[in-house]
């Protein structure tokens, strides 16, 4: 898929994935990363119930 700024348009046109380029991988230091996720609890996250959307279509695999 495209790496351009319009990658989101791929999804709007029915694509199953879009790739977004990263501008500068070194822009987030380990200290900043740790601060962003300081309160994240992976065990609590895994125990959460999935959000159910009223009227949502059942997802099917396109790799048949």
LOFI-972015 format. One record per residue: residue number from 1; x, y, z of N, C-alpha, C in turn. Coordinates in nm, 3 decimals, always signed. Example, Ala and Ser with C-alpha at 12.3 -4.5 7.8 and 13.67 -1.06 7.14 Angstrom:
<nodes>
> 1 | +1.319 | -0.569 | +0.780 | +1.230 | -0.450 | +0.780 | +1.320 | -0.330 | +0.780
> 2 | +1.285 | -0.225 | +0.708 | +1.367 | -0.106 | +0.714 | +1.290 | +0.003 | +0.787
</nodes>
This chain:
<nodes>
> 1 | +0.083 | -0.118 | +0.000 | +0.000 | +0.000 | +0.000 | +0.088 | +0.124 | +0.000
> 2 | +0.023 | +0.233 | -0.016 | +0.093 | +0.361 | -0.029 | +0.153 | +0.409 | +0.103
> 3 | +0.261 | +0.482 | +0.091 | +0.323 | +0.546 | +0.208 | +0.298 | +0.696 | +0.205
> 4 | +0.205 | +0.742 | +0.126 | +0.184 | +0.885 | +0.109 | +0.089 | +0.941 | +0.214
> 5 | +0.073 | +1.072 | +0.210 | -0.016 | +1.140 | +0.305 | -0.161 | +1.097 | +0.286
> 6 | -0.197 | +1.045 | +0.168 | -0.333 | +1.004 | +0.141 | -0.362 | +0.859 | +0.174
> 7 | -0.280 | +0.798 | +0.257 | -0.300 | +0.657 | +0.288 | -0.434 | +0.630 | +0.353
> 8 | -0.486 | +0.724 | +0.430 | -0.617 | +0.707 | +0.492 | -0.728 | +0.694 | +0.389
> 9 | -0.708 | +0.755 | +0.271 | -0.806 | +0.744 | +0.165 | -0.819 | +0.599 | +0.117
> 10 | -0.713 | +0.523 | +0.130 | -0.717 | +0.381 | +0.092 | -0.825 | +0.311 | +0.173
> 11 | -0.832 | +0.339 | +0.302 | -0.934 | +0.278 | +0.387 | -1.074 | +0.325 | +0.348
> 12 | -1.086 | +0.452 | +0.316 | -1.217 | +0.507 | +0.278 | -1.267 | +0.445 | +0.149
> 13 | -1.175 | +0.404 | +0.062 | -1.214 | +0.341 | -0.064 | -1.233 | +0.190 | -0.051
> 14 | -1.228 | +0.139 | +0.071 | -1.255 | -0.003 | +0.092 | -1.132 | -0.089 | +0.109
> 15 | -1.014 | -0.030 | +0.115 | -0.892 | -0.106 | +0.136 | -0.893 | -0.170 | +0.274
> 16 | -0.817 | -0.278 | +0.289 | -0.816 | -0.346 | +0.418 | -0.701 | -0.301 | +0.507
> 17 | -0.607 | -0.224 | +0.451 | -0.499 | -0.172 | +0.535 | -0.437 | -0.050 | +0.466
> 18 | -0.375 | +0.033 | +0.547 | -0.301 | +0.149 | +0.498 | -0.172 | +0.158 | +0.577
> 19 | -0.067 | +0.200 | +0.512 | +0.062 | +0.214 | +0.577 | +0.095 | +0.361 | +0.589
> 20 | +0.133 | +0.402 | +0.708 | +0.169 | +0.541 | +0.733 | +0.318 | +0.550 | +0.761
> 21 | +0.384 | +0.638 | +0.690 | +0.528 | +0.656 | +0.708 | +0.555 | +0.730 | +0.839
> 22 | +0.666 | +0.694 | +0.902 | +0.709 | +0.762 | +1.024 | +0.813 | +0.865 | +0.984
> 23 | +0.794 | +0.988 | +1.027 | +0.886 | +1.093 | +0.985 | +1.023 | +1.079 | +1.049
> 24 | +1.028 | +1.069 | +1.179 | +1.157 | +1.062 | +1.247 | +1.143 | +0.969 | +1.366
> 25 | +1.194 | +0.850 | +1.353 | +1.180 | +0.750 | +1.458 | +1.251 | +0.788 | +1.587
> 26 | +1.346 | +0.880 | +1.580 | +1.422 | +0.919 | +1.699 | +1.359 | +1.038 | +1.772
> 27 | +1.243 | +1.084 | +1.728 | +1.183 | +1.202 | +1.789 | +1.122 | +1.171 | +1.926
> 28 | +1.096 | +1.045 | +1.958 | +1.042 | +1.009 | +2.089 | +1.153 | +0.938 | +2.167
> 29 | +1.195 | +1.001 | +2.274 | +1.300 | +0.941 | +2.356 | +1.240 | +0.833 | +2.445
> 30 | +1.324 | +0.750 | +2.500 | +1.276 | +0.646 | +2.591 | +1.208 | +0.708 | +2.712
> 31 | +1.260 | +0.822 | +2.759 | +1.200 | +0.890 | +2.873 | +1.057 | +0.935 | +2.840
> 32 | +1.037 | +0.995 | +2.721 | +0.903 | +1.038 | +2.680 | +0.810 | +0.918 | +2.667
> 33 | +0.860 | +0.810 | +2.609 | +0.780 | +0.689 | +2.591 | +0.733 | +0.637 | +2.727
> 34 | +0.827 | +0.628 | +2.821 | +0.794 | +0.579 | +2.955 | +0.690 | +0.668 | +3.023
> 35 | +0.700 | +0.800 | +3.004 | +0.603 | +0.892 | +3.063 | +0.464 | +0.873 | +3.001
> 36 | +0.459 | +0.848 | +2.870 | +0.329 | +0.831 | +2.803 | +0.255 | +0.707 | +2.852
> 37 | +0.330 | +0.602 | +2.884 | +0.268 | +0.476 | +2.921 | +0.287 | +0.442 | +3.069
> 38 | +0.317 | +0.541 | +3.150 | +0.342 | +0.518 | +3.292 | +0.221 | +0.457 | +3.364
> 39 | +0.100 | +0.497 | +3.324 | -0.020 | +0.449 | +3.393 | -0.089 | +0.334 | +3.319
> 40 | -0.026 | +0.279 | +3.216 | -0.086 | +0.170 | +3.139 | -0.068 | +0.038 | +3.213
> 41 | -0.178 | -0.033 | +3.231 | -0.175 | -0.163 | +3.298 | -0.217 | -0.270 | +3.196
> 42 | -0.121 | -0.344 | +3.138 | -0.156 | -0.440 | +3.034 | -0.252 | -0.549 | +3.080
> 43 | -0.242 | -0.592 | +3.204 | -0.332 | -0.697 | +3.254 | -0.476 | -0.646 | +3.260
> 44 | -0.495 | -0.524 | +3.307 | -0.630 | -0.466 | +3.312 | -0.683 | -0.445 | +3.170
> 45 | -0.596 | -0.406 | +3.079 | -0.637 | -0.385 | +2.940 | -0.686 | -0.515 | +2.878
> 46 | -0.618 | -0.625 | +2.902 | -0.656 | -0.753 | +2.846 | -0.787 | -0.805 | +2.904
> 47 | -0.821 | -0.766 | +3.025 | -0.945 | -0.812 | +3.089 | -1.068 | -0.733 | +3.044
> 48 | -1.048 | -0.619 | +2.977 | -1.161 | -0.537 | +2.934 | -1.248 | -0.612 | +2.835
> 49 | -1.377 | -0.589 | +2.846 | -1.472 | -0.647 | +2.751 | -1.465 | -0.568 | +2.621
> 50 | -1.474 | -0.635 | +2.507 | -1.474 | -0.563 | +2.380 | -1.597 | -0.474 | +2.368
> 51 | -1.582 | -0.363 | +2.301 | -1.693 | -0.269 | +2.281 | -1.782 | -0.325 | +2.171
> 52 | -1.911 | -0.334 | +2.199 | -2.007 | -0.384 | +2.101 | -2.075 | -0.265 | +2.034
> 53 | -2.077 | -0.267 | +1.901 | -2.137 | -0.159 | +1.825 | -2.270 | -0.206 | +1.770
> 54 | -2.376 | -0.133 | +1.804 | -2.510 | -0.168 | +1.760 | -2.520 | -0.163 | +1.609
> 55 | -2.567 | -0.270 | +1.548 | -2.588 | -0.273 | +1.403 | -2.462 | -0.297 | +1.322
> 56 | -2.351 | -0.326 | +1.386 | -2.227 | -0.350 | +1.312 | -2.234 | -0.482 | +1.238
> 57 | -2.180 | -0.483 | +1.118 | -2.178 | -0.606 | +1.039 | -2.072 | -0.699 | +1.094
> 58 | -2.096 | -0.827 | +1.081 | -1.999 | -0.926 | +1.126 | -1.876 | -0.919 | +1.034
> 59 | -1.759 | -0.917 | +1.095 | -1.636 | -0.910 | +1.017 | -1.608 | -1.045 | +0.952
> 60 | -1.572 | -1.041 | +0.825 | -1.537 | -1.164 | +0.755 | -1.395 | -1.154 | +0.701
> 61 | -1.334 | -1.266 | +0.680 | -1.198 | -1.270 | +0.628 | -1.201 | -1.250 | +0.477
> 62 | -1.110 | -1.167 | +0.427 | -1.101 | -1.146 | +0.282 | -0.997 | -1.236 | +0.220
> 63 | -0.935 | -1.321 | +0.298 | -0.826 | -1.404 | +0.246 | -0.875 | -1.545 | +0.212
> 64 | -0.990 | -1.555 | +0.153 | -1.043 | -1.686 | +0.116 | -0.995 | -1.729 | -0.018
</nodes>
